[in-house]
Amino acid sequence: MYEAPPRVVEAVQRLKGVFLEVPSTRLSLVDASRLSGLERGTTRLILEALEDARFLRRASNGLFMRRNTEPPAAA
């Protein structure tokens, strides 16, 4: 099994922490890369993995945001 390098693990935790601390956060790839301290290609892979894990979603404008975890309101 693949084990990510410690700086990648720390970057994932840092990015997830931002979205957990402030659920309304919206980050571009450039902003997330700057925040994580990783190159854009690596950051893109992390954001896409978090999107695949249904933790994040990508808006039509390309910004990444926390996926709504609340159940839909009853009609």
VENFENKA-V788023 format. One record per helix or strand of 2 or more residues. SS is the DSSP state (2 for helix, 1 for strand). FROM is the first residue (numbers start at 0). LEN is the number of residues. If there is no record, write none. Layout:
SS_FROM_LEN ; SS_FROM_LEN
//
This chain:
2_5_16 ; 1_25_2 ; 2_28_8 ; 2_39_13 ; 1_55_3 ; 1_63_3
//
